[in-house]
């Protein structure tokens, strides 16, 4: 991290530390929390499973993109340093 970014993070942490805390008088009904859990947990599992299933596809696409960019930057040269096509 740069010194400027570190300074910003420290300033933000100091600001948050100086904010007065107030008591929050709140009550979450156990049935409401259970319903929320029943909705969010499968959703998070589905998102994680989709990412795990698509991980290889994403990695292959990223690899192909990187190969295309490297080939374009090198000007179409092969790995031996020769020009492609002559």
PDB file with one MODEL, atoms N, CA, C and O in Angstrom:
MODEL        1
ATOM      1  N   UNK A   1       0.847  -1.176   0.000  1.00  0.00           N
ATOM      2  CA  UNK A   1       0.000   0.000   0.000  1.00  0.00           C
ATOM      3  C   UNK A   1       0.890   1.235   0.000  1.00  0.00           C
ATOM      4  O   UNK A   1       1.939   1.243   0.644  1.00  0.00           O
ATOM      5  N   UNK A   2       0.491   2.255  -0.700  1.00  0.00           N
ATOM      6  CA  UNK A   2       1.272   3.483  -0.695  1.00  0.00           C
ATOM      7  C   UNK A   2       1.052   4.220   0.611  1.00  0.00           C
ATOM      8  O   UNK A   2       0.104   3.940   1.346  1.00  0.00           O
ATOM      9  N   UNK A   3       1.933   5.159   0.892  1.00  0.00           N
ATOM     10  CA  UNK A   3       1.824   5.887   2.160  1.00  0.00           C
ATOM     11  C   UNK A   3       0.547   6.729   2.202  1.00  0.00           C
ATOM     12  O   UNK A   3      -0.047   6.908   3.266  1.00  0.00           O
ATOM     13  N   UNK A   4       0.130   7.239   1.056  1.00  0.00           N
ATOM     14  CA  UNK A   4      -1.088   8.051   1.017  1.00  0.00           C
ATOM     15  C   UNK A   4      -2.325   7.200   1.300  1.00  0.00           C
ATOM     16  O   UNK A   4      -3.226   7.625   2.023  1.00  0.00           O
ATOM     17  N   UNK A   5      -2.362   6.000   0.727  1.00  0.00           N
ATOM     18  CA  UNK A   5      -3.483   5.094   0.969  1.00  0.00           C
ATOM     19  C   UNK A   5      -3.489   4.637   2.424  1.00  0.00           C
ATOM     20  O   UNK A   5      -4.554   4.531   3.032  1.00  0.00           O
ATOM     21  N   UNK A   6      -2.327   4.368   2.982  1.00  0.00           N
ATOM     22  CA  UNK A   6      -2.235   3.977   4.390  1.00  0.00           C
ATOM     23  C   UNK A   6      -2.724   5.095   5.280  1.00  0.00           C
ATOM     24  O   UNK A   6      -3.423   4.847   6.263  1.00  0.00           O
ATOM     25  N   UNK A   7      -2.370   6.311   4.955  1.00  0.00           N
ATOM     26  CA  UNK A   7      -2.809   7.465   5.733  1.00  0.00           C
ATOM     27  C   UNK A   7      -4.331   7.610   5.679  1.00  0.00           C
ATOM     28  O   UNK A   7      -4.957   7.935   6.688  1.00  0.00           O
ATOM     29  N   UNK A   8      -4.926   7.371   4.515  1.00  0.00           N
ATOM     30  CA  UNK A   8      -6.384   7.452   4.382  1.00  0.00           C
ATOM     31  C   UNK A   8      -7.074   6.391   5.229  1.00  0.00           C
ATOM     32  O   UNK A   8      -8.083   6.669   5.877  1.00  0.00           O
ATOM     33  N   UNK A   9      -6.533   5.179   5.227  1.00  0.00           N
ATOM     34  CA  UNK A   9      -7.131   4.100   6.014  1.00  0.00           C
ATOM     35  C   UNK A   9      -7.030   4.424   7.497  1.00  0.00           C
ATOM     36  O   UNK A   9      -7.990   4.221   8.241  1.00  0.00           O
ATOM     37  N   UNK A  10      -5.879   4.926   7.937  1.00  0.00           N
ATOM     38  CA  UNK A  10      -5.705   5.283   9.341  1.00  0.00           C
ATOM     39  C   UNK A  10      -6.626   6.437   9.742  1.00  0.00           C
ATOM     40  O   UNK A  10      -7.172   6.436  10.845  1.00  0.00           O
ATOM     41  N   UNK A  11      -6.802   7.411   8.862  1.00  0.00           N
ATOM     42  CA  UNK A  11      -7.691   8.530   9.155  1.00  0.00           C
ATOM     43  C   UNK A  11      -9.137   8.049   9.268  1.00  0.00           C
ATOM     44  O   UNK A  11      -9.874   8.499  10.144  1.00  0.00           O
ATOM     45  N   UNK A  12      -9.539   7.146   8.395  1.00  0.00           N
ATOM     46  CA  UNK A  12     -10.890   6.594   8.453  1.00  0.00           C
ATOM     47  C   UNK A  12     -11.091   5.788   9.729  1.00  0.00           C
ATOM     48  O   UNK A  12     -12.139   5.887  10.367  1.00  0.00           O
ATOM     49  N   UNK A  13     -10.093   4.990  10.107  1.00  0.00           N
ATOM     50  CA  UNK A  13     -10.196   4.203  11.341  1.00  0.00           C
ATOM     51  C   UNK A  13     -10.290   5.118  12.562  1.00  0.00           C
ATOM     52  O   UNK A  13     -11.053   4.837  13.486  1.00  0.00           O
ATOM     53  N   UNK A  14      -9.514   6.219  12.574  1.00  0.00           N
ATOM     54  CA  UNK A  14      -9.564   7.168  13.684  1.00  0.00           C
ATOM     55  C   UNK A  14     -10.925   7.855  13.750  1.00  0.00           C
ATOM     56  O   UNK A  14     -11.460   8.070  14.838  1.00  0.00           O
ATOM     57  N   UNK A  15     -11.485   8.198  12.594  1.00  0.00           N
ATOM     58  CA  UNK A  15     -12.804   8.828  12.550  1.00  0.00           C
ATOM     59  C   UNK A  15     -13.879   7.896  13.088  1.00  0.00           C
ATOM     60  O   UNK A  15     -14.742   8.311  13.861  1.00  0.00           O
ATOM     61  N   UNK A  16     -13.821   6.631  12.673  1.00  0.00           N
ATOM     62  CA  UNK A  16     -14.802   5.654  13.151  1.00  0.00           C
ATOM     63  C   UNK A  16     -14.650   5.429  14.650  1.00  0.00           C
ATOM     64  O   UNK A  16     -15.645   5.262  15.356  1.00  0.00           O
ATOM     65  N   UNK A  17     -13.412   5.423  15.142  1.00  0.00           N
ATOM     66  CA  UNK A  17     -13.172   5.211  16.569  1.00  0.00           C
ATOM     67  C   UNK A  17     -13.699   6.375  17.410  1.00  0.00           C
ATOM     68  O   UNK A  17     -14.041   6.180  18.577  1.00  0.00           O
ATOM     69  N   UNK A  18     -13.771   7.564  16.848  1.00  0.00           N
ATOM     70  CA  UNK A  18     -14.223   8.743  17.598  1.00  0.00           C
ATOM     71  C   UNK A  18     -15.737   8.921  17.582  1.00  0.00           C
ATOM     72  O   UNK A  18     -16.263   9.747  18.328  1.00  0.00           O
ATOM     73  N   UNK A  19     -16.439   8.177  16.761  1.00  0.00           N
ATOM     74  CA  UNK A  19     -17.886   8.314  16.669  1.00  0.00           C
ATOM     75  C   UNK A  19     -18.511   7.769  17.955  1.00  0.00           C
ATOM     76  O   UNK A  19     -18.209   6.648  18.363  1.00  0.00           O
ATOM     77  N   UNK A  20     -19.374   8.552  18.590  1.00  0.00           N
ATOM     78  CA  UNK A  20     -19.988   8.053  19.831  1.00  0.00           C
ATOM     79  C   UNK A  20     -20.935   6.886  19.542  1.00  0.00           C
ATOM     80  O   UNK A  20     -21.688   6.894  18.568  1.00  0.00           O
ATOM     81  N   UNK A  21     -20.873   5.902  20.406  1.00  0.00           N
ATOM     82  CA  UNK A  21     -21.723   4.732  20.235  1.00  0.00           C
ATOM     83  C   UNK A  21     -23.025   4.926  20.993  1.00  0.00           C
ATOM     84  O   UNK A  21     -23.037   5.451  22.106  1.00  0.00           O
ATOM     85  N   UNK A  22     -24.102   4.505  20.391  1.00  0.00           N
ATOM     86  CA  UNK A  22     -25.412   4.561  21.040  1.00  0.00           C
ATOM     87  C   UNK A  22     -25.929   3.136  21.165  1.00  0.00           C
ATOM     88  O   UNK A  22     -25.672   2.283  20.315  1.00  0.00           O
ATOM     89  N   UNK A  23     -26.645   2.906  22.218  1.00  0.00           N
ATOM     90  CA  UNK A  23     -27.228   1.585  22.405  1.00  0.00           C
ATOM     91  C   UNK A  23     -28.341   1.380  21.379  1.00  0.00           C
ATOM     92  O   UNK A  23     -29.146   2.277  21.131  1.00  0.00           O
ATOM     93  N   UNK A  24     -28.371   0.213  20.802  1.00  0.00           N
ATOM     94  CA  UNK A  24     -29.413  -0.124  19.835  1.00  0.00           C
ATOM     95  C   UNK A  24     -30.385  -1.059  20.520  1.00  0.00           C
ATOM     96  O   UNK A  24     -30.039  -2.193  20.852  1.00  0.00           O
ATOM     97  N   UNK A  25     -31.569  -0.597  20.726  1.00  0.00           N
ATOM     98  CA  UNK A  25     -32.594  -1.412  21.351  1.00  0.00           C
ATOM     99  C   UNK A  25     -33.370  -2.111  20.250  1.00  0.00           C
ATOM    100  O   UNK A  25     -34.356  -1.588  19.731  1.00  0.00           O
ATOM    101  N   UNK A  26     -32.911  -3.282  19.910  1.00  0.00           N
ATOM    102  CA  UNK A  26     -33.524  -4.013  18.811  1.00  0.00           C
ATOM    103  C   UNK A  26     -33.762  -5.449  19.232  1.00  0.00           C
ATOM    104  O   UNK A  26     -33.053  -5.991  20.080  1.00  0.00           O
ATOM    105  N   UNK A  27     -34.751  -6.043  18.639  1.00  0.00           N
ATOM    106  CA  UNK A  27     -35.073  -7.434  18.914  1.00  0.00           C
ATOM    107  C   UNK A  27     -35.388  -8.109  17.591  1.00  0.00           C
ATOM    108  O   UNK A  27     -36.210  -7.631  16.810  1.00  0.00           O
ATOM    109  N   UNK A  28     -34.721  -9.225  17.356  1.00  0.00           N
ATOM    110  CA  UNK A  28     -35.001 -10.002  16.156  1.00  0.00           C
ATOM    111  C   UNK A  28     -35.716 -11.262  16.602  1.00  0.00           C
ATOM    112  O   UNK A  28     -35.176 -12.071  17.357  1.00  0.00           O
ATOM    113  N   UNK A  29     -36.917 -11.411  16.131  1.00  0.00           N
ATOM    114  CA  UNK A  29     -37.704 -12.582  16.462  1.00  0.00           C
ATOM    115  C   UNK A  29     -37.009 -13.827  15.914  1.00  0.00           C
ATOM    116  O   UNK A  29     -36.581 -13.823  14.760  1.00  0.00           O
ATOM    117  N   UNK A  30     -36.883 -14.888  16.703  1.00  0.00           N
ATOM    118  CA  UNK A  30     -36.214 -16.102  16.221  1.00  0.00           C
ATOM    119  C   UNK A  30     -36.830 -16.670  14.947  1.00  0.00           C
ATOM    120  O   UNK A  30     -36.118 -17.215  14.104  1.00  0.00           O
ATOM    121  N   UNK A  31     -38.123 -16.548  14.805  1.00  0.00           N
ATOM    122  CA  UNK A  31     -38.761 -17.043  13.581  1.00  0.00           C
ATOM    123  C   UNK A  31     -38.357 -16.214  12.365  1.00  0.00           C
ATOM    124  O   UNK A  31     -38.208 -16.754  11.268  1.00  0.00           O
ATOM    125  N   UNK A  32     -38.179 -14.917  12.550  1.00  0.00           N
ATOM    126  CA  UNK A  32     -37.727 -14.063  11.451  1.00  0.00           C
ATOM    127  C   UNK A  32     -36.304 -14.403  11.064  1.00  0.00           C
ATOM    128  O   UNK A  32     -35.980 -14.470   9.878  1.00  0.00           O
ATOM    129  N   UNK A  33     -35.451 -14.618  12.053  1.00  0.00           N
ATOM    130  CA  UNK A  33     -34.063 -14.970  11.764  1.00  0.00           C
ATOM    131  C   UNK A  33     -33.993 -16.322  11.063  1.00  0.00           C
ATOM    132  O   UNK A  33     -33.168 -16.509  10.169  1.00  0.00           O
ATOM    133  N   UNK A  34     -34.843 -17.264  11.456  1.00  0.00           N
ATOM    134  CA  UNK A  34     -34.871 -18.568  10.808  1.00  0.00           C
ATOM    135  C   UNK A  34     -35.293 -18.473   9.354  1.00  0.00           C
ATOM    136  O   UNK A  34     -34.732 -19.150   8.492  1.00  0.00           O
ATOM    137  N   UNK A  35     -36.275 -17.640   9.083  1.00  0.00           N
ATOM    138  CA  UNK A  35     -36.719 -17.448   7.699  1.00  0.00           C
ATOM    139  C   UNK A  35     -35.627 -16.813   6.853  1.00  0.00           C
ATOM    140  O   UNK A  35     -35.390 -17.214   5.713  1.00  0.00           O
ATOM    141  N   UNK A  36     -34.967 -15.819   7.428  1.00  0.00           N
ATOM    142  CA  UNK A  36     -33.868 -15.165   6.717  1.00  0.00           C
ATOM    143  C   UNK A  36     -32.752 -16.159   6.417  1.00  0.00           C
ATOM    144  O   UNK A  36     -32.186 -16.154   5.324  1.00  0.00           O
ATOM    145  N   UNK A  37     -32.440 -17.006   7.384  1.00  0.00           N
ATOM    146  CA  UNK A  37     -31.413 -18.025   7.205  1.00  0.00           C
ATOM    147  C   UNK A  37     -31.821 -19.001   6.108  1.00  0.00           C
ATOM    148  O   UNK A  37     -30.999 -19.380   5.273  1.00  0.00           O
ATOM    149  N   UNK A  38     -33.086 -19.409   6.108  1.00  0.00           N
ATOM    150  CA  UNK A  38     -33.561 -20.363   5.113  1.00  0.00           C
ATOM    151  C   UNK A  38     -33.532 -19.790   3.707  1.00  0.00           C
ATOM    152  O   UNK A  38     -33.443 -20.545   2.739  1.00  0.00           O
ATOM    153  N   UNK A  39     -33.606 -18.485   3.575  1.00  0.00           N
ATOM    154  CA  UNK A  39     -33.549 -17.845   2.256  1.00  0.00           C
ATOM    155  C   UNK A  39     -32.104 -17.612   1.830  1.00  0.00           C
ATOM    156  O   UNK A  39     -31.732 -17.922   0.698  1.00  0.00           O
ATOM    157  N   UNK A  40     -31.290 -17.066   2.731  1.00  0.00           N
ATOM    158  CA  UNK A  40     -29.933 -16.658   2.365  1.00  0.00           C
ATOM    159  C   UNK A  40     -28.954 -17.820   2.239  1.00  0.00           C
ATOM    160  O   UNK A  40     -28.105 -17.803   1.347  1.00  0.00           O
ATOM    161  N   UNK A  41     -29.044 -18.823   3.099  1.00  0.00           N
ATOM    162  CA  UNK A  41     -28.065 -19.910   3.066  1.00  0.00           C
ATOM    163  C   UNK A  41     -28.080 -20.659   1.737  1.00  0.00           C
ATOM    164  O   UNK A  41     -27.014 -20.833   1.144  1.00  0.00           O
ATOM    165  N   UNK A  42     -29.231 -21.112   1.237  1.00  0.00           N
ATOM    166  CA  UNK A  42     -29.214 -21.775  -0.071  1.00  0.00           C
ATOM    167  C   UNK A  42     -28.760 -20.855  -1.206  1.00  0.00           C
ATOM    168  O   UNK A  42     -28.133 -21.302  -2.166  1.00  0.00           O
ATOM    169  N   UNK A  43     -29.082 -19.578  -1.086  1.00  0.00           N
ATOM    170  CA  UNK A  43     -28.650 -18.630  -2.109  1.00  0.00           C
ATOM    171  C   UNK A  43     -27.122 -18.526  -2.144  1.00  0.00           C
ATOM    172  O   UNK A  43     -26.520 -18.533  -3.218  1.00  0.00           O
ATOM    173  N   UNK A  44     -26.507 -18.431  -0.977  1.00  0.00           N
ATOM    174  CA  UNK A  44     -25.048 -18.374  -0.905  1.00  0.00           C
ATOM    175  C   UNK A  44     -24.414 -19.675  -1.390  1.00  0.00           C
ATOM    176  O   UNK A  44     -23.386 -19.647  -2.066  1.00  0.00           O
ATOM    177  N   UNK A  45     -25.008 -20.791  -1.057  1.00  0.00           N
ATOM    178  CA  UNK A  45     -24.505 -22.084  -1.532  1.00  0.00           C
ATOM    179  C   UNK A  45     -24.606 -22.169  -3.057  1.00  0.00           C
ATOM    180  O   UNK A  45     -23.686 -22.662  -3.709  1.00  0.00           O
ATOM    181  N   UNK A  46     -25.705 -21.696  -3.625  1.00  0.00           N
ATOM    182  CA  UNK A  46     -25.882 -21.724  -5.082  1.00  0.00           C
ATOM    183  C   UNK A  46     -24.852 -20.843  -5.780  1.00  0.00           C
ATOM    184  O   UNK A  46     -24.301 -21.226  -6.812  1.00  0.00           O
ATOM    185  N   UNK A  47     -24.592 -19.667  -5.222  1.00  0.00           N
ATOM    186  CA  UNK A  47     -23.600 -18.774  -5.823  1.00  0.00           C
ATOM    187  C   UNK A  47     -22.214 -19.405  -5.756  1.00  0.00           C
ATOM    188  O   UNK A  47     -21.462 -19.370  -6.730  1.00  0.00           O
ATOM    189  N   UNK A  48     -21.879 -19.977  -4.612  1.00  0.00           N
ATOM    190  CA  UNK A  48     -20.579 -20.641  -4.475  1.00  0.00           C
ATOM    191  C   UNK A  48     -20.433 -21.832  -5.395  1.00  0.00           C
ATOM    192  O   UNK A  48     -19.367 -22.048  -5.971  1.00  0.00           O
ATOM    193  N   UNK A  49     -21.496 -22.610  -5.538  1.00  0.00           N
ATOM    194  CA  UNK A  49     -21.459 -23.776  -6.423  1.00  0.00           C
ATOM    195  C   UNK A  49     -21.324 -23.359  -7.889  1.00  0.00           C
ATOM    196  O   UNK A  49     -20.589 -23.986  -8.652  1.00  0.00           O
ATOM    197  N   UNK A  50     -22.028 -22.310  -8.273  1.00  0.00           N
ATOM    198  CA  UNK A  50     -21.931 -21.825  -9.658  1.00  0.00           C
ATOM    199  C   UNK A  50     -20.516 -21.335  -9.949  1.00  0.00           C
ATOM    200  O   UNK A  50     -19.973 -21.600 -11.022  1.00  0.00           O
ATOM    201  N   UNK A  51     -19.923 -20.628  -9.003  1.00  0.00           N
ATOM    202  CA  UNK A  51     -18.551 -20.160  -9.198  1.00  0.00           C
ATOM    203  C   UNK A  51     -17.598 -21.338  -9.306  1.00  0.00           C
ATOM    204  O   UNK A  51     -16.708 -21.335 -10.157  1.00  0.00           O
ATOM    205  N   UNK A  52     -17.770 -22.357  -8.446  1.00  0.00           N
ATOM    206  CA  UNK A  52     -16.904 -23.530  -8.489  1.00  0.00           C
ATOM    207  C   UNK A  52     -17.071 -24.284  -9.813  1.00  0.00           C
ATOM    208  O   UNK A  52     -16.092 -24.760 -10.388  1.00  0.00           O
ATOM    209  N   UNK A  53     -18.312 -24.390 -10.290  1.00  0.00           N
ATOM    210  CA  UNK A  53     -18.563 -25.092 -11.545  1.00  0.00           C
ATOM    211  C   UNK A  53     -18.000 -24.329 -12.743  1.00  0.00           C
ATOM    212  O   UNK A  53     -17.520 -24.940 -13.699  1.00  0.00           O
ATOM    213  N   UNK A  54     -18.055 -23.028 -12.696  1.00  0.00           N
ATOM    214  CA  UNK A  54     -17.588 -22.218 -13.825  1.00  0.00           C
ATOM    215  C   UNK A  54     -16.117 -21.826 -13.715  1.00  0.00           C
ATOM    216  O   UNK A  54     -15.588 -21.141 -14.591  1.00  0.00           O
ATOM    217  N   UNK A  55     -15.455 -22.259 -12.641  1.00  0.00           N
ATOM    218  CA  UNK A  55     -14.068 -21.856 -12.417  1.00  0.00           C
ATOM    219  C   UNK A  55     -13.171 -22.257 -13.582  1.00  0.00           C
ATOM    220  O   UNK A  55     -12.347 -21.461 -14.030  1.00  0.00           O
ATOM    221  N   UNK A  56     -13.322 -23.484 -14.075  1.00  0.00           N
ATOM    222  CA  UNK A  56     -12.489 -23.942 -15.196  1.00  0.00           C
ATOM    223  C   UNK A  56     -12.798 -23.152 -16.464  1.00  0.00           C
ATOM    224  O   UNK A  56     -11.890 -22.782 -17.208  1.00  0.00           O
ATOM    225  N   UNK A  57     -14.065 -22.898 -16.702  1.00  0.00           N
ATOM    226  CA  UNK A  57     -14.460 -22.139 -17.894  1.00  0.00           C
ATOM    227  C   UNK A  57     -13.871 -20.730 -17.831  1.00  0.00           C
ATOM    228  O   UNK A  57     -13.353 -20.220 -18.825  1.00  0.00           O
ATOM    229  N   UNK A  58     -13.957 -20.110 -16.660  1.00  0.00           N
ATOM    230  CA  UNK A  58     -13.411 -18.771 -16.486  1.00  0.00           C
ATOM    231  C   UNK A  58     -11.895 -18.794 -16.660  1.00  0.00           C
ATOM    232  O   UNK A  58     -11.331 -17.900 -17.291  1.00  0.00           O
ATOM    233  N   UNK A  59     -11.235 -19.806 -16.108  1.00  0.00           N
ATOM    234  CA  UNK A  59      -9.773 -19.901 -16.227  1.00  0.00           C
ATOM    235  C   UNK A  59      -9.356 -20.093 -17.680  1.00  0.00           C
ATOM    236  O   UNK A  59      -8.389 -19.476 -18.129  1.00  0.00           O
ATOM    237  N   UNK A  60     -10.074 -20.946 -18.428  1.00  0.00           N
ATOM    238  CA  UNK A  60      -9.751 -21.141 -19.848  1.00  0.00           C
ATOM    239  C   UNK A  60      -9.954 -19.861 -20.654  1.00  0.00           C
ATOM    240  O   UNK A  60      -9.124 -19.516 -21.496  1.00  0.00           O
ATOM    241  N   UNK A  61     -11.061 -19.154 -20.397  1.00  0.00           N
ATOM    242  CA  UNK A  61     -11.326 -17.906 -21.117  1.00  0.00           C
ATOM    243  C   UNK A  61     -10.254 -16.879 -20.808  1.00  0.00           C
ATOM    244  O   UNK A  61      -9.795 -16.168 -21.702  1.00  0.00           O
ATOM    245  N   UNK A  62      -9.850 -16.796 -19.540  1.00  0.00           N
ATOM    246  CA  UNK A  62      -8.806 -15.845 -19.153  1.00  0.00           C
ATOM    247  C   UNK A  62      -7.480 -16.206 -19.822  1.00  0.00           C
ATOM    248  O   UNK A  62      -6.751 -15.322 -20.273  1.00  0.00           O
ATOM    249  N   UNK A  63      -7.166 -17.503 -19.888  1.00  0.00           N
ATOM    250  CA  UNK A  63      -5.930 -17.953 -20.524  1.00  0.00           C
ATOM    251  C   UNK A  63      -5.939 -17.618 -22.014  1.00  0.00           C
ATOM    252  O   UNK A  63      -4.933 -17.152 -22.551  1.00  0.00           O
ATOM    253  N   UNK A  64      -7.059 -17.850 -22.678  1.00  0.00           N
ATOM    254  CA  UNK A  64      -7.154 -17.512 -24.108  1.00  0.00           C
ATOM    255  C   UNK A  64      -7.007 -16.006 -24.334  1.00  0.00           C
ATOM    256  O   UNK A  64      -6.328 -15.571 -25.264  1.00  0.00           O
ATOM    257  N   UNK A  65      -7.644 -15.226 -23.482  1.00  0.00           N
ATOM    258  CA  UNK A  65      -7.535 -13.776 -23.599  1.00  0.00           C
ATOM    259  C   UNK A  65      -6.092 -13.325 -23.401  1.00  0.00           C
ATOM    260  O   UNK A  65      -5.594 -12.474 -24.138  1.00  0.00           O
ATOM    261  N   UNK A  66      -5.428 -13.897 -22.410  1.00  0.00           N
ATOM    262  CA  UNK A  66      -4.031 -13.541 -22.164  1.00  0.00           C
ATOM    263  C   UNK A  66      -3.150 -13.924 -23.352  1.00  0.00           C
ATOM    264  O   UNK A  66      -2.245 -13.175 -23.721  1.00  0.00           O
ATOM    265  N   UNK A  67      -3.411 -15.087 -23.950  1.00  0.00           N
ATOM    266  CA  UNK A  67      -2.631 -15.519 -25.118  1.00  0.00           C
ATOM    267  C   UNK A  67      -2.837 -14.573 -26.286  1.00  0.00           C
ATOM    268  O   UNK A  67      -1.878 -14.219 -26.972  1.00  0.00           O
ATOM    269  N   UNK A  68      -4.076 -14.158 -26.522  1.00  0.00           N
ATOM    270  CA  UNK A  68      -4.360 -13.229 -27.618  1.00  0.00           C
ATOM    271  C   UNK A  68      -3.660 -11.897 -27.382  1.00  0.00           C
ATOM    272  O   UNK A  68      -3.076 -11.330 -28.305  1.00  0.00           O
ATOM    273  N   UNK A  69      -3.715 -11.398 -26.157  1.00  0.00           N
ATOM    274  CA  UNK A  69      -3.081 -10.110 -25.846  1.00  0.00           C
ATOM    275  C   UNK A  69      -1.573 -10.204 -25.993  1.00  0.00           C
ATOM    276  O   UNK A  69      -0.953  -9.307 -26.565  1.00  0.00           O
ATOM    277  N   UNK A  70      -0.969 -11.280 -25.486  1.00  0.00           N
ATOM    278  CA  UNK A  70       0.489 -11.445 -25.589  1.00  0.00           C
ATOM    279  C   UNK A  70       0.893 -11.560 -27.051  1.00  0.00           C
ATOM    280  O   UNK A  70       1.896 -10.973 -27.457  1.00  0.00           O
ATOM    281  N   UNK A  71       0.137 -12.301 -27.846  1.00  0.00           N
ATOM    282  CA  UNK A  71       0.442 -12.435 -29.274  1.00  0.00           C
ATOM    283  C   UNK A  71       0.328 -11.088 -29.981  1.00  0.00           C
ATOM    284  O   UNK A  71       1.152 -10.767 -30.838  1.00  0.00           O
ATOM    285  N   UNK A  72      -0.670 -10.309 -29.634  1.00  0.00           N
ATOM    286  CA  UNK A  72      -0.838  -8.992 -30.261  1.00  0.00           C
ATOM    287  C   UNK A  72       0.289  -8.054 -29.858  1.00  0.00           C
ATOM    288  O   UNK A  72       0.774  -7.279 -30.683  1.00  0.00           O
ATOM    289  N   UNK A  73       0.708  -8.115 -28.609  1.00  0.00           N
ATOM    290  CA  UNK A  73       1.784  -7.236 -28.144  1.00  0.00           C
ATOM    291  C   UNK A  73       3.104  -7.619 -28.783  1.00  0.00           C
ATOM    292  O   UNK A  73       3.901  -6.747 -29.127  1.00  0.00           O
ATOM    293  N   UNK A  74       3.346  -8.911 -28.947  1.00  0.00           N
ATOM    294  CA  UNK A  74       4.593  -9.373 -29.567  1.00  0.00           C
ATOM    295  C   UNK A  74       4.581  -9.194 -31.083  1.00  0.00           C
ATOM    296  O   UNK A  74       5.604  -9.402 -31.736  1.00  0.00           O
ATOM    297  N   UNK A  75       3.480  -8.824 -31.630  1.00  0.00           N
ATOM    298  CA  UNK A  75       3.392  -8.580 -33.076  1.00  0.00           C
ATOM    299  C   UNK A  75       3.281  -9.846 -33.881  1.00  0.00           C
ATOM    300  O   UNK A  75       3.741  -9.890 -35.023  1.00  0.00           O
ATOM    301  N   UNK A  76       2.684 -10.882 -33.320  1.00  0.00           N
ATOM    302  CA  UNK A  76       2.483 -12.111 -34.076  1.00  0.00           C
ATOM    303  C   UNK A  76       3.698 -13.008 -34.099  1.00  0.00           C
ATOM    304  O   UNK A  76       3.725 -13.964 -34.875  1.00  0.00           O
ATOM    305  N   UNK A  77       4.715 -12.743 -33.277  1.00  0.00           N
ATOM    306  CA  UNK A  77       5.903 -13.594 -33.255  1.00  0.00           C
ATOM    307  C   UNK A  77       5.627 -14.871 -32.485  1.00  0.00           C
ATOM    308  O   UNK A  77       4.830 -14.871 -31.547  1.00  0.00           O
ATOM    309  N   UNK A  78       6.265 -15.937 -32.865  1.00  0.00           N
ATOM    310  CA  UNK A  78       6.119 -17.200 -32.150  1.00  0.00           C
ATOM    311  C   UNK A  78       7.038 -17.192 -30.932  1.00  0.00           C
ATOM    312  O   UNK A  78       7.692 -16.190 -30.643  1.00  0.00           O
ATOM    313  N   UNK A  79       7.083 -18.313 -30.225  1.00  0.00           N
ATOM    314  CA  UNK A  79       7.888 -18.373 -29.020  1.00  0.00           C
ATOM    315  C   UNK A  79       9.384 -18.318 -29.324  1.00  0.00           C
ATOM    316  O   UNK A  79      10.167 -17.926 -28.459  1.00  0.00           O
ATOM    317  N   UNK A  80       9.795 -18.699 -30.523  1.00  0.00           N
ATOM    318  CA  UNK A  80      11.210 -18.669 -30.878  1.00  0.00           C
ATOM    319  C   UNK A  80      11.668 -17.287 -31.325  1.00  0.00           C
ATOM    320  O   UNK A  80      12.850 -17.083 -31.603  1.00  0.00           O
ATOM    321  N   UNK A  81      10.751 -16.349 -31.394  1.00  0.00           N
ATOM    322  CA  UNK A  81      11.126 -14.997 -31.788  1.00  0.00           C
ATOM    323  C   UNK A  81      11.036 -14.739 -33.274  1.00  0.00           C
ATOM    324  O   UNK A  81      11.449 -13.679 -33.743  1.00  0.00           O
ATOM    325  N   UNK A  82      10.496 -15.700 -34.034  1.00  0.00           N
ATOM    326  CA  UNK A  82      10.361 -15.538 -35.477  1.00  0.00           C
ATOM    327  C   UNK A  82       9.028 -14.922 -35.798  1.00  0.00           C
ATOM    328  O   UNK A  82       8.070 -15.064 -35.038  1.00  0.00           O
ATOM    329  N   UNK A  83       8.959 -14.235 -36.924  1.00  0.00           N
ATOM    330  CA  UNK A  83       7.685 -13.684 -37.375  1.00  0.00           C
ATOM    331  C   UNK A  83       6.826 -14.812 -37.945  1.00  0.00           C
ATOM    332  O   UNK A  83       7.312 -15.668 -38.684  1.00  0.00           O
ATOM    333  N   UNK A  84       5.544 -14.796 -37.588  1.00  0.00           N
ATOM    334  CA  UNK A  84       4.631 -15.805 -38.128  1.00  0.00           C
ATOM    335  C   UNK A  84       4.390 -15.514 -39.603  1.00  0.00           C
ATOM    336  O   UNK A  84       4.159 -14.370 -39.996  1.00  0.00           O
ATOM    337  N   UNK A  85       4.448 -16.553 -40.401  1.00  0.00           N
ATOM    338  CA  UNK A  85       4.166 -16.418 -41.826  1.00  0.00           C
ATOM    339  C   UNK A  85       5.327 -15.896 -42.638  1.00  0.00           C
ATOM    340  O   UNK A  85       5.129 -15.452 -43.769  1.00  0.00           O
ATOM    341  N   UNK A  86       6.528 -15.932 -42.102  1.00  0.00           N
ATOM    342  CA  UNK A  86       7.611 -15.612 -42.993  1.00  0.00           C
ATOM    343  C   UNK A  86       8.647 -14.825 -42.387  1.00  0.00           C
ATOM    344  O   UNK A  86       9.630 -14.485 -43.046  1.00  0.00           O
TER     345      UNK A  86
ENDMDL
END
